[in-house]
Amino acid sequence: MHAFEVLGDPVRRRALEMLGGGERAAGEIVEVMQGEFAISQAAVSQHLKVLRDHGFASVRIHGARRIYALDAHPLREVDAWLDPFRRFWEPKLDALAKEIAR
């Protein structure tokens, strides 16, 4: 599965957003996902497995809990892939920033 396929799913993107704020227990991730996406614990577990299998997240065991953390390496690869395209939007963002500053 390509990185963009992993990131293409809104549940996985949301999990990565959560992990971007720091480590999270699996139960906490499941609770948020069930509330936002109305999916089962098993479905959330499958999404977390995809993130682990493709290097976007790591997991460690702490007692009875599984603690997930973001692994930014695959995101750096996505960022590098996007780099040649930045020339299309950076001037517009710069212009917007100048307009907002006025």
All heavy atoms as an XYZ file, in Angstrom:
813
protein
N       0.856     -1.178      0.000
C       0.000      0.000      0.000
C       0.897      1.234      0.000
O       1.811      1.347      0.800
C      -0.911     -0.032      1.233
C      -1.922      1.073      1.282
S      -3.043      1.018      2.710
C      -4.049     -0.394      2.329
N       0.625      2.140     -0.896
C       1.376      3.387     -1.007
C       0.970      4.330      0.137
O      -0.136      4.258      0.656
C       1.057      4.027     -2.363
C       1.908      5.192     -2.681
N       1.607      6.458     -2.245
C       3.054      5.298     -3.381
C       2.530      7.292     -2.663
N       3.423      6.614     -3.360
N       1.880      5.223      0.499
C       1.611      6.160      1.592
C       0.326      6.943      1.370
O      -0.438      7.177      2.315
C       2.782      7.116      1.758
N       0.047      7.325      0.126
C      -1.167      8.099     -0.128
C      -2.419      7.248      0.026
O      -3.487      7.770      0.346
C      -1.114      8.761     -1.505
C      -0.180      9.937     -1.529
C       1.049      9.847     -2.154
C      -0.518     11.122     -0.899
C       1.921     10.929     -2.166
C       0.343     12.206     -0.902
C       1.574     12.109     -1.537
N      -2.310      5.947     -0.169
C      -3.447      5.066      0.105
C      -3.695      4.986      1.607
O      -4.845      4.986      2.055
C      -3.187      3.674     -0.461
C      -3.211      3.615     -1.967
C      -2.862      2.236     -2.477
O      -1.657      1.925     -2.573
O      -3.815      1.477     -2.767
N      -2.622      4.928      2.376
C      -2.749      4.912      3.837
C      -3.408      6.212      4.294
O      -4.348      6.208      5.093
C      -1.372      4.731      4.510
C      -1.484      4.885      6.021
C      -0.764      3.379      4.151
N      -2.930      7.333      3.771
C      -3.442      8.647      4.175
C      -4.794      8.975      3.561
O      -5.459      9.915      3.997
C      -2.439      9.735      3.786
C      -1.079      9.647      4.469
C      -0.130     10.676      3.877
C      -1.207      9.807      5.965
N      -5.205      8.230      2.570
C      -6.462      8.496      1.885
C      -7.696      8.206      2.710
O      -8.779      8.687      2.406
N      -7.535      7.448      3.776
C      -8.684      7.093      4.600
C      -8.863      8.116      5.727
O      -7.911      8.393      6.467
C      -8.488      5.698      5.186
C      -9.717      5.250      5.926
O      -9.882      5.640      7.104
O     -10.540      4.538      5.326
N     -10.059      8.681      5.886
C     -10.263      9.714      6.913
C     -10.068      9.207      8.339
O      -9.641      9.972      9.210
C     -11.699     10.193      6.675
C     -12.346      9.145      5.852
C     -11.265      8.457      5.083
N     -10.354      7.951      8.597
C     -10.148      7.404      9.942
C      -8.661      7.368     10.258
O      -8.235      7.785     11.349
C     -10.786      5.995     10.076
C     -10.440      5.372     11.421
C     -12.290      6.069      9.889
N      -7.865      6.912      9.319
C      -6.420      6.864      9.553
C      -5.827      8.263      9.657
O      -4.940      8.512     10.491
C      -5.733      6.044      8.460
C      -6.113      4.566      8.552
C      -5.247      3.700      7.688
N      -5.508      3.832      6.281
C      -6.311      3.034      5.576
N      -6.963      2.040      6.183
N      -6.465      3.212      4.284
N      -6.317      9.192      8.835
C      -5.827     10.572      8.957
C      -6.151     11.133     10.330
O      -5.324     11.805     10.951
C      -6.420     11.466      7.859
C      -5.803     11.249      6.498
C      -6.150     12.379      5.533
N      -7.558     12.721      5.479
C      -8.453     12.157      4.671
N      -8.082     11.201      3.829
N      -9.710     12.555      4.682
N      -7.344     10.868     10.817
C      -7.739     11.377     12.140
C      -6.879     10.750     13.237
O      -6.469     11.435     14.178
C      -9.223     11.089     12.383
C      -9.729     11.576     13.724
C      -9.661     13.107     13.820
N     -10.219     13.557     15.056
C      -9.497     14.070     16.054
N      -8.182     14.235     15.940
N     -10.079     14.440     17.178
N      -6.591      9.460     13.108
C      -5.724      8.803     14.091
C      -4.344      9.451     14.089
O      -3.764      9.706     15.157
C      -5.628      7.311     13.799
N      -3.823      9.755     12.912
C      -2.518     10.419     12.825
C      -2.573     11.817     13.432
O      -1.625     12.251     14.093
C      -2.040     10.487     11.380
C      -1.577      9.158     10.783
C      -1.253      9.329      9.301
C      -0.389      8.602     11.530
N      -3.672     12.528     13.229
C      -3.830     13.839     13.855
C      -3.762     13.715     15.367
O      -3.113     14.517     16.045
C      -5.156     14.474     13.448
C      -5.208     14.943     12.018
C      -6.615     15.374     11.606
O      -7.537     15.388     12.456
O      -6.788     15.685     10.415
N      -4.440     12.711     15.893
C      -4.417     12.493     17.342
C      -3.001     12.183     17.816
O      -2.546     12.730     18.821
C      -5.355     11.348     17.723
C      -6.822     11.655     17.576
S      -7.850     10.260     18.070
C      -7.536     10.221     19.842
N      -2.308     11.317     17.090
C      -0.957     10.936     17.477
C       0.026     12.088     17.320
O       1.056     12.128     17.995
C      -0.500      9.718     16.676
C      -1.299      8.439     16.927
C      -0.822      7.328     16.008
C      -1.232      8.024     18.385
N      -0.287     13.023     16.445
C       0.553     14.205     16.293
C       0.625     15.035     17.568
O       1.574     15.789     17.778
N      -0.362     14.881     18.421
C      -0.386     15.588     19.698
C       0.319     14.840     20.811
O       0.383     15.314     21.939
N       0.845     13.676     20.503
C       1.543     12.872     21.511
C       0.994     11.462     21.570
O       0.035     11.122     20.871
N       1.624     10.649     22.367
C       1.207      9.248     22.498
C      -0.244      9.158     22.974
O      -0.708     10.012     23.742
C       2.095      8.521     23.507
C       3.503      8.313     23.055
C       4.310      7.487     24.044
O       3.996      7.505     25.257
O       5.233      6.820     23.600
N      -0.918      8.122     22.511
C      -2.312      7.888     22.896
C      -2.523      6.402     23.156
O      -1.994      5.559     22.433
C      -3.276      8.301     21.780
C      -3.174      9.709     21.310
C      -3.746     10.667     22.305
N      -3.623     12.025     21.772
C      -4.442     12.983     22.052
N      -5.444     12.797     22.848
N      -4.245     14.181     21.534
N      -3.326      6.109     24.149
C      -3.721      4.730     24.406
C      -4.715      4.301     23.338
O      -5.511      5.105     22.848
C      -4.351      4.616     25.789
N      -4.664      3.028     22.988
C      -5.576      2.501     21.966
C      -7.027      2.779     22.346
O      -7.834      3.163     21.490
C      -5.347      1.007     21.770
N      -7.367      2.620     23.611
C      -8.740      2.863     24.054
C      -9.192      4.284     23.809
O     -10.347      4.530     23.450
N      -8.295      5.229     23.982
C      -8.625      6.633     23.734
C      -8.882      6.863     22.244
O      -9.823      7.555     21.863
C      -7.474      7.512     24.209
C      -7.726      8.984     24.063
C      -6.543      9.820     24.535
O      -5.577      9.275     25.086
O      -6.620     11.041     24.317
N      -8.052      6.257     21.400
C      -8.234      6.384     19.953
C      -9.555      5.758     19.541
O     -10.326      6.348     18.775
C      -7.053      5.735     19.198
C      -5.748      6.479     19.528
C      -7.311      5.734     17.691
C      -4.492      5.772     19.058
N      -9.843      4.574     20.081
C     -11.101      3.887     19.763
C     -12.285      4.752     20.164
O     -13.232      4.925     19.388
C     -11.170      2.509     20.464
C     -12.574      1.935     20.399
C     -10.164      1.544     19.840
N     -12.239      5.332     21.345
C     -13.349      6.159     21.827
C     -13.629      7.333     20.892
O     -14.779      7.604     20.533
C     -13.027      6.669     23.236
C     -14.160      7.416     23.890
C     -13.804      7.827     25.303
O     -13.207      7.020     26.037
O     -14.140      8.977     25.658
N     -12.586      8.015     20.472
C     -12.745      9.161     19.566
C     -13.297      8.698     18.217
O     -14.230      9.290     17.677
C     -11.408      9.917     19.393
C     -11.498     10.927     18.259
C     -11.025     10.605     20.691
N     -12.722      7.635     17.684
C     -13.151      7.142     16.368
C     -14.591      6.650     16.383
O     -15.335      6.876     15.422
C     -12.236      6.022     15.872
C     -10.820      6.437     15.659
S     -10.692      7.806     14.509
C      -9.053      8.319     14.865
N     -14.981      5.999     17.449
C     -16.368      5.541     17.534
C     -17.319      6.729     17.578
O     -18.383      6.701     16.955
C     -16.562      4.650     18.762
C     -15.953      3.282     18.586
C     -16.099      2.402     19.806
O     -16.078      2.870     20.947
N     -16.240      1.107     19.572
N     -16.918      7.788     18.275
C     -17.756      8.975     18.346
C     -17.830      9.741     17.044
O     -18.890     10.232     16.653
N     -16.705      9.829     16.342
C     -16.655     10.636     15.125
C     -17.066      9.872     13.868
O     -17.582     10.471     12.933
C     -15.245     11.206     14.932
C     -14.886     12.241     15.976
C     -13.514     12.861     15.771
O     -12.919     12.689     14.681
O     -13.031     13.526     16.701
N     -16.799      8.564     13.842
C     -17.031      7.796     12.618
C     -18.038      6.660     12.788
O     -18.360      5.989     11.814
C     -15.711      7.216     12.090
C     -14.727      8.274     11.675
C     -13.712      8.679     12.537
C     -14.811      8.873     10.427
C     -12.803      9.653     12.164
C     -13.904      9.845     10.048
C     -12.905     10.241     10.917
N     -18.504      6.445     14.015
C     -19.477      5.376     14.308
C     -19.008      4.027     13.767
O     -19.739      3.335     13.068
C     -20.859      5.734     13.757
N     -17.752      3.670     14.098
C     -17.218      2.384     13.684
C     -16.876      1.553     14.920
O     -16.739      2.081     16.022
C     -15.975      2.532     12.775
C     -14.841      3.289     13.476
C     -16.349      3.220     11.466
C     -13.559      3.369     12.666
N     -16.733      0.273     14.721
C     -16.493     -0.646     15.833
C     -15.042     -0.589     16.310
O     -14.154     -0.096     15.612
C     -16.818     -2.080     15.405
O     -15.867     -2.518     14.442
N     -14.830     -1.158     17.483
C     -13.471     -1.267     18.025
C     -12.605     -2.088     17.086
O     -11.442     -1.754     16.846
C     -13.520     -1.892     19.420
C     -12.173     -2.050     20.091
C     -11.462     -3.339     19.731
O     -12.094     -4.366     19.467
N     -10.153     -3.297     19.703
N     -13.164     -3.148     16.527
C     -12.414     -3.996     15.592
C     -11.991     -3.223     14.349
O     -10.871     -3.388     13.852
C     -13.244     -5.213     15.206
N     -12.855     -2.355     13.850
C     -12.527     -1.552     12.671
C     -11.400     -0.568     12.991
O     -10.478     -0.387     12.191
C     -13.757     -0.804     12.161
N     -11.463      0.048     14.170
C     -10.399      0.966     14.572
C      -9.078      0.204     14.687
O      -8.032      0.669     14.226
C     -10.744      1.672     15.904
C      -9.566      2.537     16.368
C     -11.997      2.512     15.765
N      -9.129     -0.981     15.257
C      -7.924     -1.807     15.386
C      -7.314     -2.113     14.026
O      -6.088     -2.105     13.875
C      -8.240     -3.113     16.118
O      -8.569     -2.852     17.460
N      -8.151     -2.369     13.044
C      -7.643     -2.643     11.694
C      -6.952     -1.404     11.112
O      -5.912     -1.510     10.463
C      -8.771     -3.102     10.766
C      -9.240     -4.504     11.043
C      -8.191     -5.553     10.668
O      -6.991     -5.334     10.703
N      -8.660     -6.714     10.291
N      -7.524     -0.241     11.326
C      -6.907      0.995     10.841
C      -5.566      1.234     11.535
O      -4.587      1.637     10.895
C      -7.833      2.184     11.051
C      -8.966      2.241     10.079
N      -8.789      2.506      8.738
C     -10.293      2.060     10.252
C      -9.958      2.491      8.126
N     -10.889      2.230      9.026
N      -5.512      0.983     12.836
C      -4.256      1.146     13.567
C      -3.207      0.157     13.070
O      -2.021      0.487     12.980
C      -4.490      0.991     15.072
C      -5.299      2.109     15.724
C      -5.612      1.766     17.164
C      -4.576      3.439     15.623
N      -3.640     -1.034     12.726
C      -2.728     -2.044     12.179
C      -2.139     -1.565     10.850
O      -0.936     -1.715     10.603
C      -3.442     -3.376     11.997
C      -2.557     -4.487     11.452
C      -3.333     -5.787     11.333
C      -2.526     -6.961     10.851
N      -1.379     -6.767     10.060
N      -2.968     -0.970     10.007
C      -2.466     -0.433      8.733
C      -1.408      0.644      9.000
O      -0.350      0.658      8.363
C      -3.618      0.132      7.869
C      -3.081      0.912      6.674
C      -4.537     -0.989      7.406
N      -1.671      1.515      9.955
C      -0.701      2.559     10.289
C       0.611      1.956     10.792
O       1.695      2.402     10.406
C      -1.278      3.522     11.325
C      -2.438      4.394     10.854
C      -2.999      5.210     12.007
C      -2.011      5.299      9.704
N       0.519      0.941     11.637
C       1.725      0.260     12.129
C       2.470     -0.447     11.002
O       3.678     -0.308     10.856
C       1.365     -0.788     13.190
C       1.046     -0.247     14.544
C       0.986     -1.343     15.604
N       0.480     -2.616     15.156
C      -0.791     -3.018     15.219
N      -1.718     -2.205     15.711
N      -1.165     -4.214     14.799
N       1.726     -1.213     10.217
C       2.338     -2.019      9.149
C       3.055     -1.171      8.107
O       3.986     -1.642      7.465
C       1.292     -2.894      8.461
C       0.806     -4.036      9.332
O       1.389     -4.270     10.420
O      -0.184     -4.693      8.940
N       2.619      0.070      7.937
C       3.217      0.933      6.925
C       4.115      2.004      7.531
O       4.509      2.958      6.850
C       2.121      1.528      6.029
C       1.494      0.468      5.190
N       0.427     -0.280      5.616
C       1.837     -0.023      3.978
C       0.124     -1.167      4.701
N       0.962     -1.035      3.695
N       4.437      1.847      8.806
C       5.432      2.684      9.449
C       4.986      4.044      9.919
O       5.802      4.858     10.328
N       3.691      4.323      9.893
C       3.193      5.625     10.333
C       3.027      5.704     11.847
O       2.939      6.793     12.405
C       1.843      5.943      9.676
C       1.965      6.336      8.239
C       1.993      5.379      7.238
C       2.062      7.663      7.869
C       2.108      5.733      5.905
C       2.172      8.036      6.545
C       2.211      7.065      5.558
N       2.950      4.564     12.507
C       2.746      4.535     13.950
C       3.500      3.354     14.538
O       3.746      2.347     13.866
C       1.261      4.426     14.288
N       3.851      3.503     15.798
C       4.450      2.401     16.545
C       3.584      2.159     17.772
O       2.788      3.023     18.168
C       5.884      2.743     16.956
O       5.901      3.881     17.792
N       3.734      0.992     18.361
C       2.956      0.651     19.545
C       3.874      0.015     20.578
O       4.828     -0.685     20.238
C       1.763     -0.286     19.196
C       2.257     -1.624     18.691
C       0.819     -0.449     20.366
N       3.591      0.313     21.824
C       4.289     -0.345     22.921
C       3.249     -0.770     23.947
O       2.176     -0.165     24.048
C       5.355      0.561     23.526
C       4.825      1.781     24.219
C       5.971      2.642     24.777
N       5.473      3.904     25.260
C       4.919      4.109     26.452
N       4.821      3.114     27.317
N       4.478      5.305     26.805
N       3.586     -1.808     24.649
C       2.680     -2.338     25.672
C       3.055     -1.715     27.009
O       4.223     -1.684     27.388
C       2.793     -3.880     25.761
C       2.607     -4.523     24.392
C       1.826     -4.435     26.792
C       1.255     -4.303     23.778
N       2.060     -1.219     27.713
C       2.257     -0.657     29.055
C       1.186     -1.276     29.944
O       0.036     -0.805     29.953
C       2.132      0.858     29.014
C       2.483      1.518     30.312
N       1.768      1.336     31.462
C       3.507      2.344     30.639
C       2.299      2.028     32.448
N       3.369      2.654     31.962
N       1.545     -2.346     30.634
C       0.554     -3.075     31.421
C      -0.442     -3.723     30.474
O      -0.063     -4.445     29.560
N      -1.708     -3.426     30.686
C      -2.760     -3.982     29.825
C      -3.086     -3.054     28.654
O      -3.957     -3.365     27.848
C      -4.019     -4.231     30.654
N      -2.386     -1.946     28.576
C      -2.705     -0.947     27.542
C      -1.708     -0.992     26.394
O      -0.537     -1.306     26.574
C      -2.686      0.453     28.156
C      -3.722      0.636     29.218
C      -3.585      1.931     29.966
N      -3.169      3.025     29.118
C      -3.093      4.274     29.498
N      -3.403      4.603     30.719
N      -2.706      5.223     28.674
N      -2.199     -0.644     25.218
C      -1.342     -0.454     24.039
C      -1.255      1.051     23.811
O      -2.275      1.722     23.661
C      -1.937     -1.144     22.816
C      -1.984     -2.639     22.940
C      -2.467     -3.272     21.634
N      -2.651     -4.698     21.779
C      -1.677     -5.606     21.766
N      -0.441     -5.225     21.626
N      -1.938     -6.884     21.895
N      -0.020      1.539     23.783
C       0.214      2.962     23.627
C       0.779      3.199     22.218
O       1.807      2.629     21.854
C       1.210      3.499     24.681
C       0.766      3.101     26.098
C       1.389      5.005     24.530
C      -0.554      3.689     26.538
N       0.100      4.050     21.464
C       0.501      4.341     20.088
C       1.242      5.671     20.033
O       0.929      6.595     20.778
C      -0.726      4.405     19.178
C      -1.228      3.036     18.822
C      -2.064      2.337     19.679
C      -0.835      2.425     17.638
C      -2.500      1.060     19.368
C      -1.266      1.146     17.319
C      -2.093      0.477     18.184
O      -2.507     -0.788     17.868
N       2.207      5.725     19.108
C       2.974      6.956     18.877
C       3.127      7.148     17.373
O       3.171      6.179     16.606
C       4.339      6.866     19.541
N       3.229      8.391     16.976
C       3.429      8.750     15.574
C       4.869      8.471     15.175
O       5.802      8.759     15.930
C       3.115     10.232     15.380
C       3.325     10.810     13.987
C       2.296     10.242     13.030
C       3.226     12.315     14.035
N       5.056      7.919     14.009
C       6.386      7.810     13.395
C       6.356      8.721     12.176
O       5.643      8.460     11.213
C       6.692      6.372     12.994
C       8.106      6.216     12.456
O       8.729      7.234     12.075
O       8.588      5.076     12.397
N       7.122      9.793     12.217
C       7.041     10.825     11.179
C       7.815     10.480      9.911
O       7.675     11.179      8.907
C       7.541     12.160     11.738
N       8.609      9.428      9.912
C       9.432      9.131      8.734
C       8.608      9.025      7.444
O       8.962      9.663      6.449
C      10.273      7.873      8.951
C      11.162      7.570      7.797
N      12.298      8.298      7.529
C      11.063      6.648      6.811
C      12.860      7.830      6.430
N      12.141      6.830      5.974
N       7.523      8.237      7.409
C       6.747      8.178      6.159
C       6.148      9.527      5.772
O       5.985      9.822      4.589
C       5.643      7.161      6.448
C       6.137      6.360      7.594
C       7.002      7.298      8.393
N       5.852     10.365      6.749
C       5.309     11.691      6.447
C       6.369     12.578      5.810
O       6.065     13.402      4.947
C       4.743     12.339      7.704
C       3.530     11.630      8.305
C       3.152     12.269      9.627
C       2.364     11.631      7.345
N       7.624     12.392      6.205
C       8.706     13.144      5.565
C       8.840     12.731      4.100
O       9.120     13.558      3.241
C      10.017     12.929      6.322
C      10.081     13.723      7.631
C      11.474     13.698      8.239
N      11.821     12.412      8.813
C      11.552     12.031     10.063
N      10.932     12.861     10.870
N      11.912     10.856     10.502
N       8.623     11.447      3.820
C       8.663     10.981      2.433
C       7.535     11.610      1.617
O       7.740     12.006      0.467
C       8.578      9.455      2.390
C       9.813      8.769      2.938
C       9.675      7.258      2.994
O       8.680      6.701      2.482
O      10.587      6.634      3.566
N       6.348     11.714      2.203
C       5.222     12.361      1.522
C       5.545     13.836      1.297
O       5.316     14.379      0.211
C       3.920     12.193      2.342
C       2.809     13.067      1.795
C       3.497     10.730      2.388
N       6.107     14.478      2.309
C       6.491     15.881      2.188
C       7.499     16.072      1.060
O       7.378     17.020      0.269
C       7.062     16.372      3.519
C       7.368     17.846      3.496
O       6.464     18.653      3.205
O       8.534     18.201      3.766
N       8.471     15.187      0.962
C       9.470     15.279     -0.109
C       8.815     15.102     -1.477
O       9.177     15.786     -2.437
C      10.562     14.228      0.101
N       7.843     14.220     -1.567
C       7.149     14.007     -2.838
C       6.373     15.266     -3.236
O       6.313     15.635     -4.405
C       6.211     12.807     -2.743
C       5.594     12.449     -4.052
C       6.092     11.610     -5.002
C       4.350     12.949     -4.580
N       5.247     11.555     -6.080
C       4.172     12.364     -5.848
C       3.384     13.827     -4.111
C       3.060     12.633     -6.639
C       2.286     14.097     -4.895
C       2.121     13.497     -6.149
N       5.793     15.940     -2.250
C       5.009     17.147     -2.517
C       5.869     18.364     -2.840
O       5.372     19.330     -3.433
C       4.129     17.477     -1.306
C       2.930     16.581     -1.075
C       2.313     16.865      0.284
C       1.904     16.772     -2.169
N       7.129     18.327     -2.479
C       7.997     19.498     -2.609
C       7.958     20.165     -3.987
O       7.829     21.389     -4.065
C       9.435     19.133     -2.224
C      10.267     20.361     -1.987
O       9.807     21.257     -1.246
O      11.379     20.429     -2.543
N       8.039     19.424     -5.094
C       8.014     20.100     -6.408
C       6.702     20.840     -6.706
O       6.671     21.728     -7.547
C       8.200     18.966     -7.413
C       8.685     17.801     -6.648
C       8.240     17.990     -5.242
N       5.649     20.505     -5.987
C       4.344     21.113     -6.252
C       4.090     22.362     -5.421
O       3.126     23.084     -5.671
C       3.236     20.088     -6.008
C       3.397     18.858     -6.862
C       3.945     17.701     -6.331
C       3.024     18.873     -8.201
C       4.109     16.573     -7.121
C       3.186     17.748     -8.991
C       3.735     16.592     -8.459
N       4.952     22.603     -4.451
C       4.759     23.760     -3.579
C       4.768     25.069     -4.359
O       4.124     26.026     -3.976
C       5.822     23.783     -2.493
C       5.547     22.787     -1.414
C       6.491     22.977     -0.228
N       6.049     22.130      0.862
C       6.275     20.836      0.937
N       6.950     20.227     -0.003
N       5.824     20.133      1.953
N       5.473     25.115     -5.463
C       5.560     26.355     -6.245
C       4.191     26.813     -6.734
O       3.993     27.979     -7.042
C       6.518     26.197     -7.414
C       6.066     25.197     -8.455
C       7.150     25.015     -9.531
N       6.810     23.938    -10.417
C       6.203     24.094    -11.593
N       5.891     25.299    -12.018
N       5.928     23.055    -12.348
N       3.226     25.891     -6.776
C       1.888     26.251     -7.231
C       1.080     26.979     -6.161
O       0.239     27.800     -6.481
C       1.117     25.008     -7.688
C       1.704     24.358     -8.907
C       2.355     23.138     -8.810
C       1.635     24.973    -10.147
C       2.905     22.532     -9.931
C       2.186     24.390    -11.271
C       2.831     23.158    -11.155
N       1.306     26.643     -4.901
C       0.473     27.260     -3.867
C       1.224     28.223     -2.948
O       0.610     29.088     -2.346
C      -0.278     26.220     -3.050
C       0.549     25.312     -2.200
C       1.144     25.624     -1.006
C       0.866     23.949     -2.457
N       1.817     24.545     -0.520
C       1.654     23.495     -1.383
C       0.555     23.059     -3.471
C       2.135     22.200     -1.308
C       1.042     21.765     -3.386
C       1.820     21.345     -2.322
N       2.529     28.140     -2.841
C       3.243     29.022     -1.930
C       3.095     30.500     -2.278
O       2.881     31.314     -1.380
C       4.708     28.620     -1.811
C       4.874     27.412     -0.912
C       6.321     27.029     -0.682
O       7.209     27.505     -1.420
O       6.548     26.239      0.245
N       3.176     30.905     -3.546
C       2.977     32.339     -3.842
C       1.579     32.824     -3.417
O       1.428     33.951     -2.934
C       3.153     32.435     -5.355
C       3.978     31.242     -5.715
C       3.573     30.175     -4.747
N       0.587     31.985     -3.595
C      -0.773     32.376     -3.207
C      -0.895     32.491     -1.689
O      -1.558     33.396     -1.180
C      -1.781     31.378     -3.764
C      -1.840     31.427     -5.277
C      -2.743     30.387     -5.846
C      -2.681     30.485     -7.365
N      -3.313     29.472     -8.063
N      -0.250     31.582     -0.974
C      -0.274     31.669      0.485
C       0.498     32.883      0.975
O       0.084     33.544      1.943
C       0.285     30.375      1.094
C      -0.570     29.137      0.920
C       0.159     27.902      1.453
C      -1.923     29.294      1.593
N       1.602     33.202      0.326
C       2.370     34.399      0.690
C       1.540     35.652      0.470
O       1.510     36.557      1.299
C       3.668     34.479     -0.127
C       4.670     33.402      0.264
O       4.531     32.809      1.348
O       5.607     33.162     -0.541
N       0.822     35.701     -0.661
C      -0.025     36.855     -0.960
C      -1.151     36.973      0.066
O      -1.490     38.067      0.517
C      -0.595     36.742     -2.368
N      -1.710     35.837      0.433
C      -2.768     35.835      1.451
C      -2.229     36.335      2.787
O      -2.886     37.149      3.465
C      -3.360     34.436      1.604
C      -4.436     34.267      2.668
C      -5.644     35.157      2.370
C      -4.856     32.811      2.781
N      -1.057     35.897      3.172
C      -0.445     36.337      4.435
C      -0.225     37.845      4.430
O      -0.489     38.520      5.435
C       0.860     35.592      4.683
N       0.223     38.386      3.288
C       0.428     39.836      3.194
C      -0.891     40.590      3.305
O      -0.989     41.623      3.949
C       1.120     40.188      1.869
C       2.559     39.790      1.831
C       3.191     40.073      0.479
C       4.607     39.538      0.420
N       5.179     39.663     -0.922
N      -1.927     40.044      2.685
C      -3.246     40.682      2.724
C      -3.810     40.660      4.151
O      -4.391     41.648      4.613
C      -4.190     39.971      1.756
C      -5.470     40.714      1.494
C      -5.254     42.079      0.848
O      -4.317     42.257      0.043
O      -6.049     42.978      1.174
N      -3.627     39.564      4.817
C      -4.118     39.444      6.200
C      -3.360     40.414      7.109
O      -3.948     41.030      8.007
C      -3.992     37.989      6.703
C      -4.993     37.115      5.963
C      -4.183     37.898      8.211
C      -4.841     35.615      6.218
N      -2.065     40.575      6.870
C      -1.249     41.474      7.685
C      -1.681     42.925      7.555
O      -1.499     43.725      8.475
C       0.220     41.331      7.309
N      -2.270     43.273      6.413
C      -2.730     44.657      6.213
C      -3.899     44.880      7.089
O      -4.456     45.608      7.593
C      -3.163     44.875      4.770
C      -2.015     44.953      3.835
C      -2.508     45.320      2.482
N      -1.608     44.766      1.483
C      -1.731     44.966      0.218
N      -2.717     45.692     -0.244
N      -0.885     44.474     -0.627
